Amino acid sequence: MQKLIEKVKTLTEALPYIKKFHGKTVVIKYGGSAMTEDSLKKSFARDVVLLKYVGMNPVIVHGGGPQIGKLLDKLGKDSEFVDGIRVTDADTMDVVEMVLVGKVNKEIVGLLNHFGGKAVGICGKDGGLIKAKELRIEGRQMGHAGEVESIDASVIESLDTNNFIPVIAPVGGGEGGRSFNINADTVAGRLASEINAEKLILLTDVEGVKSASGELLSTLTVKESEALIDDKVAEGGMVPKLNCAIDAVRGGVHTAHIIDGRVEHSVLLEVFTDEGIGTLISLS
């Protein structure tokens, strides 16, 4: 009986958040261990479908770097990175599209539909969703590695209106039909701003943002986040995630969340509980 009571308490704790976020859009960047471990993949799919059933509008942007790297290794093709961005020649771009659009995207859509969702997989080239251009880092050309030039929010709004769950592969289209491989965090953040999302959630393989002493920081303002970067407390892969969160919040997203995707049901724990499990970033 006590276990049943605890379940009911959990539901009642979630009720205010369900009411608050009903009809709101949440953009989730899906990557890391949550995309590779079977139990976590199923947990994530259930979370997203539940969000939809309680009246929220989840939009998924997924990565796939490890899967791309694995196939490139099998093909005997070396991977080169500059500031964490993959240098992408024409052959590598073919592999990127094959993996992201042809395999990973379809697997996510299949899982969401299996658990009762109504998911549709698209890439940024579909319907002119993402227009992109070549990325340059310190003057260096990065081939088919791209950056977002513009986003047509009407594509996502149309899918939301018809109760679909959009699952987006971060491949953009450029002039002459050229394809570009774009960082999934960047796409998620920019998209969240363009569609006036309530939340941006970035799934990572760490607990969240930590202080200089290693303590998890449950809430941060934009200024505090920038100070962590300036003081080099935030380093490595956390820096682009924080910058993505900062840009999204400044772009009109109410809150951004950096959470541990290795925890089962991490999305629901962050959205529907008082304490959450990661770091929430807000304007002030």
HELIX and SHEET records of a PDB file:
HELIX    1   1 GLN A    2  PHE A   21  1                                  20    
HELIX    2   2 GLY A   32  MET A   35  5                                   4    
HELIX    3   3 ASP A   38  TYR A   53  1                                  16    
HELIX    4   4 GLY A   65  LYS A   74  1                                  10    
HELIX    5   5 ALA A   90  VAL A   99  1                                  10    
HELIX    6   6 LEU A  100  VAL A  104  3                                   5    
HELIX    7   7 ASN A  105  HIS A  114  1                                  10    
HELIX    8   8 ASP A  126  GLY A  128  5                                   3    
HELIX    9   9 ALA A  153  THR A  161  1                                   9    
HELIX   10  10 GLU A  175  GLY A  177  5                                   3    
HELIX   11  11 ALA A  184  GLU A  194  1                                  11    
HELIX   12  12 VAL A  222  ASP A  230  1                                   9    
HELIX   13  13 MET A  238  ARG A  250  1                                  13    
HELIX   14  14 SER A  266  PHE A  272  1                                   7    
SHEET    1   A 8 ALA A 119  CYS A 123  0                                        
SHEET    2   A 8 ILE A 165  ALA A 169  1                                        
SHEET    3   A 8 ASN A  57  HIS A  62  1                                        
SHEET    4   A 8 THR A  25  TYR A  30  1                                        
SHEET    5   A 8 LYS A 199  THR A 204  1                                        
SHEET    6   A 8 THR A 255  ASP A 260  1                                        
SHEET    7   A 8 THR A 279  SER A 282 -1                                        
SHEET    8   A 8 THR A 219  THR A 221  1                                        
SHEET    1   B 2 PHE A  81  VAL A  82  0                                        
SHEET    2   B 2 ILE A  85  ARG A  86 -1                                        
SHEET    1   C 4 ILE A 130  ILE A 137  0                                        
SHEET    2   C 4 ARG A 140  ILE A 151 -1                                        
SHEET    3   C 4 SER A 179  ILE A 182  1                                        
SHEET    4   C 4 VAL A 171  GLY A 173 -1                                        
END                                                                             
